[in-house]
């Protein structure tokens, strides 16, 4: 990426940074990779073992899985040490520009950035915001007063209350969070001076219209991409509401020619993978006047590293958190135990109208 002026970089390094400012500065300087971290086979095998959560719940298996996941989280003091170590490297000249960093140092800085971004998502909500959310959660479900008016949406208390414990999320929560991710993606794109490719975040009604009544209909969504070129995107995120009984997430990786179906209850989703493939082919034919070869695209489902829910009501939270982590191509280091905290943090982000990382 294009680095700020030398004076700006130097003063930033010397001043010391808050976690959010530090992460923002790394993005501005282009010290970011859109690729998954390169892991040797032994390390990757170890990660897969640590991430694995049993699909058939039993007490012993759940406890063991939780212990494995917990052991992989970065403790607060370790995260702080990572930030301080990287700041020291930046004082030595790492923050001049991405091109000036040696291969080994660049990889270490990228790994530190990944750790910092994961930790930013796992940190607990600050007490002031938590108190505010707890007060809102005590209100009546019939309360239609507006919590925030943004993205052409008047988000109400009643909508926010679907984030209370043991409650199924409604479309408004999922769709508003997709807008928060889109706004963040737009900001990071602008700060990267165009070196970071944009992604697109559809709302849950996209798939409902594409498969209206269970029948594929490209005409229903033909105009949904009139303001952007699907094939210039990095990825396309598609939250899916399965008959008001379950939330899942589909992600189209344009750069890798992959379509992923993520389900926190290990569903297959072939119908949705096929519909998205057909949509891509119709988009290419209609908007680009080219024929897309489906044999060049790979479909993924029931991937072992996807965290699994252990109840019947957290699927929406899992889908939101999944989209959030994948927006930066982060390893999925969370579990069922984190969902209560994530409900509070999602509510706070909606109330705030922005993401802090």
Residue pairs with C-beta under 8 A, 6 or more apart in sequence:
1 28
1 29
1 30
1 31
1 32
1 97
1 98
1 192
1 193
1 195
1 196
2 30
2 97
2 193
2 195
3 9
3 29
3 30
3 95
3 96
3 97
3 98
4 12
4 28
4 29
6 96
9 29
9 95
9 96
12 25
12 95
13 87
13 90
13 91
13 95
14 91
16 87
17 25
17 83
17 87
19 83
19 116
19 120
19 357
20 120
20 356
20 357
22 83
22 86
22 87
22 116
23 113
23 116
23 117
23 120
23 357
24 191
25 95
26 32
26 109
26 113
27 188
27 191
27 192
27 196
28 191
28 192
29 95
29 97
29 98
30 97
30 98
30 192
30 193
30 195
31 94
31 95
31 98
31 101
31 106
31 109
31 110
31 113
32 110
32 113
32 192
32 196
33 110
34 196
34 197
34 234
34 255
34 329
35 329
36 329
37 110
37 111
37 114
37 331
38 107
39 47
47 72
47 305
47 331
48 304
48 305
49 68
50 68
50 69
50 71
50 72
51 68
51 69
51 72
51 304
51 305
51 307
51 331
51 332
51 333
52 65
52 68
52 304
52 305
53 65
53 69
53 307
53 308
53 335
53 336
54 61
54 62
54 65
54 308
55 265
55 266
55 308
57 310
62 310
62 336
65 335
66 335
66 336
66 337
69 307
69 333
69 334
69 335
69 337
70 335
70 337
72 333
73 122
73 333
74 82
74 115
74 118
74 119
74 122
76 119
76 123
79 115
79 116
79 119
82 112
82 115
82 116
82 119
83 112
83 116
85 112
86 94
86 109
86 112
86 113
86 116
89 105
89 108
89 109
93 100
94 100
94 101
94 105
94 109
98 106
101 109
114 328
114 330
114 331
117 328
117 330
117 357
118 325
118 330
118 331
118 333
120 356
120 357
121 321
121 324
121 325
121 330
121 334
121 357
122 333
122 334
122 338
124 130
124 341
125 133
125 341
125 344
125 345
125 348
129 348
129 351
129 352
130 344
130 348
132 348
132 351
133 344
133 347
133 348
133 351
136 147
136 157
136 160
136 161
136 347
136 351
137 160
137 161
137 163
137 164
137 347
139 157
139 161
140 157
141 158
141 161
142 158
143 156
143 157
143 158
143 161
144 156
144 157
144 158
145 156
145 157
146 154
146 155
146 156
147 155
147 156
147 157
147 159
147 160
147 350
147 351
148 155
148 350
148 351
148 353
149 155
150 179
150 353
151 176
151 179
151 183
153 172
153 175
153 176
153 179
155 172
155 176
155 350
156 172
159 170
159 172
159 173
159 176
160 173
160 347
160 350
160 351
161 167
162 168
162 169
162 170
162 172
162 173
162 316
163 169
163 173
163 317
163 343
163 344
163 346
163 347
164 343
165 340
165 343
166 311
166 313
167 313
168 313
168 315
168 316
169 247
169 315
169 316
169 317
169 320
171 203
171 204
171 205
171 241
173 316
173 320
173 346
173 350
174 203
174 204
174 239
174 241
174 247
174 316
174 319
174 320
175 203
175 204
175 205
175 239
176 350
177 320
177 323
177 324
177 346
177 349
177 350
178 201
178 202
178 203
178 237
178 239
178 323
179 201
179 203
180 349
180 350
180 353
180 354
180 355
181 201
181 237
181 323
181 324
181 327
181 355
182 199
182 200
182 201
183 354
183 355
184 327
184 354
184 355
185 198
185 199
185 201
185 327
186 198
188 196
189 196
189 197
189 198
196 234
197 232
197 233
197 234
197 255
198 228
198 232
198 233
198 234
199 233
199 234
199 235
199 236
199 237
199 327
200 225
200 228
200 230
200 233
200 235
200 236
200 237
201 236
201 237
201 323
202 224
202 236
202 237
202 238
202 239
203 239
204 239
204 240
204 241
206 221
206 224
206 238
207 238
207 239
207 240
207 241
207 250
207 272
207 275
208 241
209 217
209 220
209 221
209 224
210 216
210 217
210 218
210 220
210 221
210 275
210 279
211 217
211 271
211 272
211 275
212 220
216 275
216 278
218 278
218 279
218 282
218 286
221 279
222 282
222 286
225 283
225 287
229 287
230 236
230 254
230 280
230 283
230 287
231 254
231 283
231 284
231 288
232 254
233 254
234 253
234 254
234 255
235 251
235 252
235 253
235 254
235 255
235 326
236 251
236 252
236 254
237 249
237 250
237 251
237 323
237 326
237 327
238 249
238 250
238 251
238 252
238 276
239 247
239 248
239 249
239 319
239 320
239 323
240 247
240 248
240 249
240 250
240 272
241 247
242 248
242 267
246 263
246 265
246 267
246 315
247 315
247 316
247 318
247 319
248 261
248 262
248 263
248 264
248 267
248 269
248 272
248 315
248 319
249 261
249 262
249 319
249 322
249 323
250 259
250 260
250 261
250 262
250 269
250 272
250 273
250 276
251 259
251 260
251 262
251 323
251 326
252 258
252 259
252 260
252 276
252 280
253 259
253 260
257 296
257 297
257 298
258 297
258 298
258 299
258 300
259 273
259 276
259 277
259 280
259 297
259 298
259 299
259 300
260 299
260 300
260 301
260 303
261 267
261 268
261 269
261 272
261 273
261 299
261 300
261 301
262 303
262 306
262 319
262 322
263 269
263 301
263 302
263 306
264 306
264 307
264 308
264 309
264 314
264 315
264 318
264 319
264 322
265 308
265 309
265 315
266 302
266 306
266 308
267 301
267 302
268 301
268 302
269 301
270 299
270 301
273 299
273 301
277 294
277 297
277 299
280 292
280 297
281 291
281 292
281 294
284 290
284 291
284 292
285 291
285 292
305 331
305 332
306 322
306 332
307 318
307 322
307 332
307 334
307 335
307 336
308 336
309 315
309 318
309 336
309 339
310 336
311 336
314 336
314 339
317 339
317 342
317 343
317 346
318 339
320 342
320 346
321 334
321 338
321 339
321 342
322 332
324 355
325 331
325 332
325 334
334 342
349 355
349 356
